[in-house]
Amino acid sequence: MSTSPRPTVLVVDDEPQMVIIVEFALQTQGFDVLTASDGATALHLLRSHRVDLAILDIMMPTMSGLTLCQLIRARSETPILLLSALGHQQDVIAGLEHGADDYVVKPFHPREVALRAQALIRRRRSHPGVIRVGELVIDPATQSVTLHQQRIDLPFTEFKLLTHLASQRGVPQSWQDLLRTVWGTPDMLGGRDVVKSTVYRLRSRLAALPGGGNYLCTLRGVGYFVPDVPSP
């Protein structure tokens, strides 16, 4: 009987002690761990290994975690978790806007990082069936989205958000509900703005195609929803 492979996490941090702490926390939760102390090494490992999740420190010399995050996101939908001592709301939003899926502020409990890693990988591996809303087609198995048969490339969190809203089409979801369902946490620093910013980016990508702006709506004071448009 075949078994699922152990998930592999890439940890990137220029502080050796921090790498050791995070690596141990992940290994005790059943992860295989790759490590890198700089962005160039991290990119090499991503090209040569199957990686299920990348955990990046933001404040690194030569190449910052934000730059590395953008480079990873430009070529891959690998979930990304940012670690940073920068804990202001605008820092969290900036990290998510660069393509990250989650953000943990230092100092943190190592087990929190491991649990968030588990949640990100679990969300990626849960694949409901193909969802069709009008001309919008979402295939969770391949993480693909098409509108009028044109592919839309989405970062993982935006894909997860669209998939959830489309599966609940016609029913507005509050930012609190989306934070729990999509981000997997009941509270997050600046959570309301994080959801709002992600919705804005997703709506902009949809609106780049004809008629795409009609597939993500806001009901003021209530929440966000994908309208129940009959499929052709």
C-alpha positions as CSV (number, residue, x, y, z in Angstrom):
1,M,0.0,0.0,0.0
2,S,1.5,3.4,-1.0
3,T,1.8,6.2,1.5
4,S,1.9,9.9,0.9
5,P,5.4,11.4,0.9
6,R,6.5,13.5,3.9
7,P,6.0,17.2,3.0
8,T,9.2,19.1,2.4
9,V,9.7,22.6,3.7
10,L,12.5,25.0,2.7
11,V,13.6,27.3,5.5
12,V,15.5,30.4,4.5
13,D,17.2,32.6,7.1
14,D,20.6,34.1,7.6
15,E,20.6,33.5,11.3
16,P,21.9,29.9,12.0
17,Q,20.2,29.7,15.4
18,M,16.8,30.6,14.0
19,V,17.2,28.0,11.3
20,I,18.0,25.3,13.9
21,I,14.9,26.3,16.0
22,V,12.5,26.3,13.0
23,E,14.0,23.1,11.5
24,F,13.7,21.2,14.8
25,A,10.0,22.3,15.2
26,L,9.2,21.2,11.7
27,Q,11.0,17.9,11.9
28,T,9.1,17.0,15.1
29,Q,5.9,17.5,13.2
30,G,6.9,15.1,10.4
31,F,8.4,17.4,7.8
32,D,11.5,17.0,5.8
33,V,13.5,20.2,5.9
34,L,15.8,21.9,3.5
35,T,17.7,25.0,4.7
36,A,19.4,28.0,3.0
37,S,21.0,31.1,4.4
38,D,20.5,33.3,1.3
39,G,18.2,33.8,-1.6
40,A,20.4,32.4,-4.3
41,T,20.8,29.1,-2.5
42,A,17.1,29.0,-1.9
43,L,16.3,29.4,-5.6
44,H,18.8,26.6,-6.5
45,L,17.1,24.3,-4.0
46,L,13.7,25.1,-5.3
47,R,14.8,24.2,-8.8
48,S,16.4,20.9,-7.8
49,H,13.9,19.7,-5.2
50,R,10.1,19.2,-4.7
51,V,9.2,21.8,-2.1
52,D,5.7,21.9,-0.5
53,L,6.3,25.1,1.5
54,A,8.9,27.9,1.7
55,I,9.5,29.7,5.0
56,L,11.4,32.9,4.5
57,D,12.9,35.5,6.8
58,I,12.3,39.0,5.4
59,M,15.4,40.8,6.7
60,M,18.3,39.1,4.9
61,P,21.4,40.7,3.2
62,T,21.9,40.7,-0.6
63,M,18.4,39.5,-1.3
64,S,15.5,40.3,1.1
65,G,12.8,37.8,1.8
66,L,10.3,40.0,0.0
67,T,12.3,39.9,-3.2
68,L,12.8,36.2,-2.8
69,C,9.1,35.8,-2.2
70,Q,8.3,37.6,-5.5
71,L,10.8,35.5,-7.4
72,I,9.3,32.3,-6.1
73,R,5.8,33.5,-6.8
74,A,6.7,34.4,-10.4
75,R,7.6,30.8,-11.2
76,S,5.6,28.7,-8.7
77,E,2.5,28.4,-6.6
78,T,4.4,27.0,-3.7
79,P,2.9,28.3,-0.4
80,I,5.1,30.9,1.3
81,L,5.2,31.7,5.0
82,L,7.1,34.9,6.0
83,L,8.9,35.3,9.3
84,S,9.8,38.8,10.4
85,A,10.5,41.1,13.3
86,L,8.5,43.7,11.4
87,G,5.1,43.5,13.0
88,H,3.2,46.6,12.0
89,Q,0.0,46.1,10.0
90,Q,1.5,47.7,6.9
91,D,4.4,45.2,7.0
92,V,2.1,42.3,7.1
93,I,0.0,43.6,4.2
94,A,3.2,44.3,2.2
95,G,4.4,40.8,2.7
96,L,1.1,39.3,1.5
97,E,1.1,41.7,-1.4
98,H,4.4,40.3,-2.5
99,G,2.8,36.9,-2.8
100,A,3.1,35.4,0.7
101,D,0.3,33.2,2.0
102,D,0.9,33.8,5.7
103,Y,3.0,35.9,8.0
104,V,4.4,35.3,11.5
105,V,5.9,38.0,13.6
106,K,9.1,37.4,15.7
107,P,9.5,36.4,18.4
108,F,7.2,33.4,17.9
109,H,6.6,30.0,19.4
110,P,8.3,27.4,17.2
111,R,5.2,25.1,17.4
112,E,3.1,28.0,16.0
113,V,5.3,28.0,12.8
114,A,4.9,24.2,12.5
115,L,1.1,24.4,12.9
116,R,0.8,27.1,10.4
117,A,3.0,25.1,8.0
118,Q,0.7,22.1,8.4
119,A,-2.3,24.3,7.7
120,L,-0.9,25.8,4.5
121,I,0.1,22.3,3.2
122,R,-3.3,20.8,4.2
123,R,-5.1,23.6,2.4
124,R,-3.1,23.1,-0.7
125,R,-3.7,19.3,-0.8
126,S,-7.5,19.5,-0.2
127,H,-9.0,19.3,-3.7
128,P,-12.8,19.6,-4.2
129,G,-14.2,18.9,-7.6
130,V,-14.2,21.4,-10.6
131,I,-16.3,24.5,-9.9
132,R,-18.1,26.2,-12.7
133,V,-19.8,29.6,-12.3
134,G,-20.9,31.1,-15.6
135,E,-17.7,31.2,-17.8
136,L,-15.5,30.9,-14.8
137,V,-13.9,27.4,-14.3
138,I,-11.9,26.5,-11.2
139,D,-10.0,23.2,-11.0
140,P,-8.6,22.7,-7.5
141,A,-6.8,19.5,-8.6
142,T,-4.6,21.4,-11.0
143,Q,-5.0,24.8,-9.2
144,S,-6.1,26.3,-12.5
145,V,-8.6,29.1,-13.2
146,T,-10.0,30.0,-16.6
147,L,-12.4,32.7,-17.6
148,H,-13.9,32.5,-21.2
149,Q,-11.3,29.7,-21.7
150,Q,-8.4,32.1,-20.9
151,R,-6.1,31.1,-18.0
152,I,-5.7,33.3,-15.0
153,D,-2.6,32.8,-12.9
154,L,-3.3,33.3,-9.2
155,P,-1.1,33.2,-6.1
156,F,-2.2,30.4,-3.8
157,T,-4.1,32.5,-1.3
158,E,-6.0,34.3,-4.0
159,F,-6.8,30.9,-5.6
160,K,-8.0,29.6,-2.3
161,L,-10.1,32.7,-1.7
162,L,-11.8,32.5,-5.1
163,T,-12.4,28.7,-4.8
164,H,-14.1,29.2,-1.4
165,L,-16.3,32.1,-2.6
166,A,-17.2,30.2,-5.8
167,S,-18.1,27.1,-3.8
168,Q,-20.4,29.3,-1.7
169,R,-21.6,31.4,-4.6
170,G,-24.4,33.8,-4.0
171,V,-23.8,33.8,-0.2
172,P,-21.8,36.8,1.1
173,Q,-18.8,35.9,3.3
174,S,-17.7,38.3,6.0
175,W,-14.0,39.2,6.4
176,Q,-14.0,37.3,9.7
177,D,-15.4,34.2,8.0
178,L,-12.8,34.4,5.2
179,L,-10.0,34.9,7.6
180,R,-11.0,31.6,9.4
181,T,-11.6,29.6,6.2
182,V,-9.0,30.9,3.8
183,W,-6.2,31.9,6.1
184,G,-7.0,29.3,8.7
185,T,-6.9,31.6,11.7
186,P,-9.6,33.5,13.7
187,D,-7.4,36.5,14.1
188,M,-4.4,38.0,12.3
189,L,-2.7,41.3,12.7
190,G,-4.6,43.7,10.4
191,G,-6.9,40.8,9.4
192,R,-9.6,43.0,7.9
193,D,-7.2,44.9,5.7
194,V,-5.4,41.7,4.7
195,V,-8.7,40.3,3.4
196,K,-9.6,43.6,1.8
197,S,-6.2,43.8,0.0
198,T,-6.4,40.2,-1.2
199,V,-9.9,40.7,-2.5
200,Y,-8.8,43.9,-4.3
201,R,-5.9,42.1,-6.0
202,L,-8.1,39.1,-7.0
203,R,-10.8,41.4,-8.4
204,S,-8.1,43.3,-10.5
205,R,-6.9,40.0,-12.0
206,L,-10.4,38.9,-12.9
207,A,-11.3,42.4,-14.3
208,A,-8.4,42.2,-16.7
209,L,-10.5,39.8,-18.8
210,P,-13.8,40.8,-20.5
211,G,-16.7,40.5,-18.0
212,G,-14.3,39.4,-15.3
213,G,-15.2,42.3,-13.0
214,N,-18.7,40.8,-12.5
215,Y,-17.4,37.6,-10.8
216,L,-16.4,39.1,-7.4
217,C,-18.9,41.4,-5.7
218,T,-19.0,43.3,-2.4
219,L,-22.2,43.7,-0.3
220,R,-21.4,46.7,1.7
221,G,-21.4,46.0,5.5
222,V,-21.9,42.3,4.9
223,G,-19.1,40.8,2.9
224,Y,-17.8,39.5,-0.4
225,F,-19.3,36.9,-2.8
226,V,-19.2,35.3,-6.2
227,P,-22.7,35.7,-7.8
228,D,-24.6,32.6,-8.7
229,V,-24.2,32.8,-12.5
230,P,-25.6,29.8,-14.5
231,S,-22.9,27.9,-16.4
232,P,-23.4,27.7,-20.2
